[in-house]
Amino acid sequence: MRPSFHPRLVNPPFGDPGVFIPFAHEKRAVLFDLGDIHTLSPRDILKISHIFISHTHMDHFFGFDHLLRLFLGREKVLYLYGPGGILKNVEGKLAGYTWNLADTYAHEFSVNVTEIDADHRRTREYPCRNRFQPTSDPVRAPFDGDLLKEPGLSVSADLLDHATPCLGFSLQERFHVNILKERVEELGLTVGPWVRRFKNALFEGRPLDSPFAVDSNDSRGPVFSLGALAEKIARITPGQKIAYITDTAYTPSNRKKILTLSRGADDLFIEAVFSEPDRNLAEQKRHLTAHQAGTLAGMAGVKRFTIFHFSPRYTDRENLLLQEAQQAYEAAIGTN
């Protein structure tokens, strides 16, 4: 199966936390956390449509200004999600600059921010042409765990305790549609933009007997029923799942939420700030040890896990944390 998403850490494990997730065959990506993003190329940054921010400690929110500078003057809506207080945090960032020329940009750009608490979400938009002043009060709605719902994927979150609310995230693909290129060629067709329309039709749940036209070179091609075409050229498998957990204490409540978010994930990105012998320090700082991270990954039955957010006290001892997490993972997954 060719994956739809290719997640990777933005920085090495001693750098600012963050995971960049580009979408296969699309000029689109999402981002978990917004620390230092200078390792990402401008081309990659401009693909970002949605950013999910765990909390606004500096190492998780430092990159907002760099990203904003690249997006100015472009036809785009950037969607940000974060815990309580992020509306004021974004407003403070935007208020730090002079926007007297903002209404001269040829293209409309705006920042759409959603703030999450235990039961509700509040959303507010900040248009560049209005000098990033909101045009209305925040829109309040119930929060049931889902942040984003699209035909092909969803992103959910839960509030973790880091001595301040901190969001953990899970991205779930509904199902995966793998196009069998050789079958496409057997039908005398070529892969093109119609493939995305075809996948969207399946994700949207259109009736399988509905007609679907395959376009080729801007002309209307043969028409199939959606179900018949799927049988001929597609293999449908369970969807990909990616979870992101950082800055959280190893408490019973947090553990339960982390396991729910990451259960069965293909990829779990999870912090491992301290080594297990420094567990008391981890408890004081409300962070995980590498042993705890590996244990949670094993208990959740994830296929792969990546640890990050290492304390600088382990500089030149990176393997210590990697081995500790792997041993804990193997011990925990053997009990599932």
Backbone hydrogen bonds, N-H to C=O, Kabsch-Sander energy under -0.5 kcal/mol:
donor,donor_aa,acceptor,acceptor_aa,energy
6,H,22,P,-1.7
8,R,20,F,-1.8
10,V,18,G,-2.5
15,G,12,P,-2.6
19,V,32,F,-1.9
20,F,8,R,-2.8
21,I,30,V,-2.7
23,F,28,R,-2.7
24,A,4,S,-3.4
26,E,23,F,-1.5
28,R,26,E,-1.4
29,A,47,K,-1.9
30,V,21,I,-1.8
31,L,50,H,-2.0
32,F,19,V,-2.7
33,D,31,L,-0.7
33,D,52,F,-2.5
34,L,60,H,-2.5
35,G,17,P,-0.8
40,L,37,I,-1.7
45,I,41,S,-2.6
46,L,42,P,-2.4
47,K,44,D,-1.3
48,I,45,I,-1.6
49,S,29,A,-2.5
50,H,29,A,-0.7
51,I,79,Y,-2.8
52,F,31,L,-2.9
53,I,51,I,-0.6
53,I,81,Y,-3.3
54,S,52,F,-0.5
60,H,57,H,-2.5
61,F,57,H,-0.6
61,F,58,M,-1.3
62,F,58,M,-1.8
63,G,34,L,-2.6
64,F,61,F,-1.5
65,D,62,F,-0.6
67,L,63,G,-2.3
68,L,64,F,-2.8
69,R,65,D,-2.2
70,L,66,H,-1.4
71,F,67,L,-1.8
72,L,68,L,-1.5
74,R,71,F,-1.8
76,K,74,R,-1.3
76,K,108,E,-1.5
78,L,110,S,-2.4
79,Y,49,S,-2.2
79,Y,77,V,-0.5
80,L,78,L,-0.5
80,L,112,N,-3.0
81,Y,51,I,-2.1
82,G,114,T,-2.1
84,G,116,I,-1.1
86,I,83,P,-1.8
89,N,85,G,-2.1
90,V,86,I,-2.8
91,E,87,L,-2.5
92,G,88,K,-2.4
93,K,89,N,-1.9
94,L,90,V,-2.8
95,A,91,E,-2.1
96,G,93,K,-1.3
97,Y,94,L,-1.2
99,W,97,Y,-0.5
102,A,99,W,-1.6
104,T,101,L,-2.0
105,Y,102,A,-1.2
109,F,107,H,-0.5
110,S,76,K,-1.8
111,V,126,Y,-2.0
112,N,78,L,-3.1
112,N,110,S,-0.5
113,V,111,V,-0.6
113,V,124,R,-2.9
114,T,80,L,-2.6
115,E,122,R,-3.1
116,I,82,G,-2.3
117,D,120,H,-2.6
121,R,141,A,-3.0
122,R,115,E,-2.3
123,T,139,V,-2.4
124,R,113,V,-2.4
126,Y,111,V,-2.6
128,C,109,F,-3.2
130,N,127,P,-0.8
131,R,128,C,-2.1
132,F,127,P,-2.3
133,Q,130,N,-1.7
135,T,125,E,-0.6
139,V,123,T,-3.1
140,R,138,P,-0.6
141,A,121,R,-2.4
143,F,119,D,-3.2
144,D,142,P,-0.5
147,L,155,V,-3.0
148,L,155,V,-1.8
150,E,153,L,-2.9
154,S,172,Q,-1.9
155,V,148,L,-2.2
156,S,170,S,-2.6
157,A,145,G,-2.4
158,D,168,G,-1.6
160,L,158,D,-0.5
160,L,166,C,-3.9
162,H,160,L,-0.6
162,H,164,T,-1.5
166,C,160,L,-2.1
167,L,54,S,-2.5
168,G,158,D,-2.5
169,F,244,Y,-2.4
170,S,156,S,-2.1
171,L,242,I,-3.5
172,Q,154,S,-2.9
172,Q,170,S,-0.5
173,E,240,Q,-3.3
174,R,152,G,-2.2
176,H,237,T,-3.4
178,N,176,H,-0.7
178,N,235,R,-2.7
179,I,177,V,-0.6
180,L,233,I,-3.3
181,K,179,I,-1.1
183,R,180,L,-0.8
184,V,180,L,-1.9
185,E,181,K,-2.3
186,E,182,E,-1.8
187,L,183,R,-1.1
187,L,184,V,-0.6
188,G,185,E,-1.8
189,L,184,V,-2.1
195,V,192,G,-2.0
196,R,193,P,-0.7
197,R,193,P,-1.3
198,F,194,W,-2.6
199,K,195,V,-2.6
200,N,196,R,-2.5
201,A,197,R,-2.2
202,L,198,F,-1.6
203,F,199,K,-2.7
204,E,200,N,-2.6
205,G,202,L,-1.2
206,R,201,A,-2.1
210,S,207,P,-1.9
212,F,224,F,-3.1
214,V,222,P,-2.7
215,D,213,A,-0.8
216,S,219,S,-2.6
219,S,216,S,-1.5
221,G,214,V,-0.7
224,F,212,F,-2.7
226,L,210,S,-2.6
227,G,208,L,-3.5
229,L,225,S,-2.4
230,A,226,L,-2.0
231,E,227,G,-2.2
232,K,228,A,-1.6
233,I,229,L,-2.4
234,A,230,A,-1.9
235,R,178,N,-2.2
237,T,176,H,-2.3
237,T,235,R,-0.5
239,G,174,R,-0.7
242,I,171,L,-2.7
243,A,267,D,-2.5
244,Y,169,F,-2.6
245,I,269,F,-3.0
249,A,161,D,-2.1
251,T,249,A,-1.6
255,R,251,T,-2.9
256,K,252,P,-2.2
257,K,253,S,-1.9
258,I,254,N,-2.9
259,L,255,R,-2.5
260,T,256,K,-1.8
261,L,257,K,-2.4
262,S,258,I,-2.2
263,R,259,L,-1.2
264,G,300,A,-2.9
265,A,262,S,-2.3
266,D,241,K,-1.7
267,D,241,K,-1.7
268,L,304,R,-1.9
269,F,243,A,-2.7
270,I,268,L,-0.6
270,I,306,T,-2.5
271,E,245,I,-1.8
272,A,308,F,-2.6
273,V,288,L,-1.1
274,F,288,L,-1.5
278,D,275,S,-2.0
279,R,276,E,-1.7
282,A,278,D,-2.0
283,E,279,R,-2.4
284,Q,280,N,-1.9
285,K,281,L,-2.2
286,R,282,A,-0.8
287,H,282,A,-2.5
290,A,274,F,-2.3
293,A,289,T,-2.4
294,G,290,A,-2.6
295,T,291,H,-2.3
296,L,292,Q,-2.5
297,A,293,A,-2.2
298,G,294,G,-2.3
299,M,295,T,-2.8
300,A,296,L,-2.1
301,G,298,G,-1.0
302,V,297,A,-1.9
303,K,265,A,-2.6
304,R,266,D,-0.8
306,T,268,L,-2.9
308,F,270,I,-1.0
309,H,13,P,-0.5
310,F,13,P,-2.9
311,S,273,V,-2.0
314,Y,311,S,-2.0
315,T,312,P,-1.8
317,R,314,Y,-3.0
320,L,317,R,-1.1
321,L,317,R,-0.9
321,L,318,E,-0.5
322,L,318,E,-2.0
323,Q,319,N,-2.9
324,E,320,L,-2.0
325,A,321,L,-2.4
326,Q,322,L,-2.2
327,Q,323,Q,-2.5
328,A,324,E,-1.9
329,Y,325,A,-2.4
330,E,326,Q,-2.5
331,A,327,Q,-2.0
332,A,328,A,-2.3
333,I,329,Y,-3.0
334,G,330,E,-1.2
335,T,332,A,-1.2
336,N,333,I,-1.0
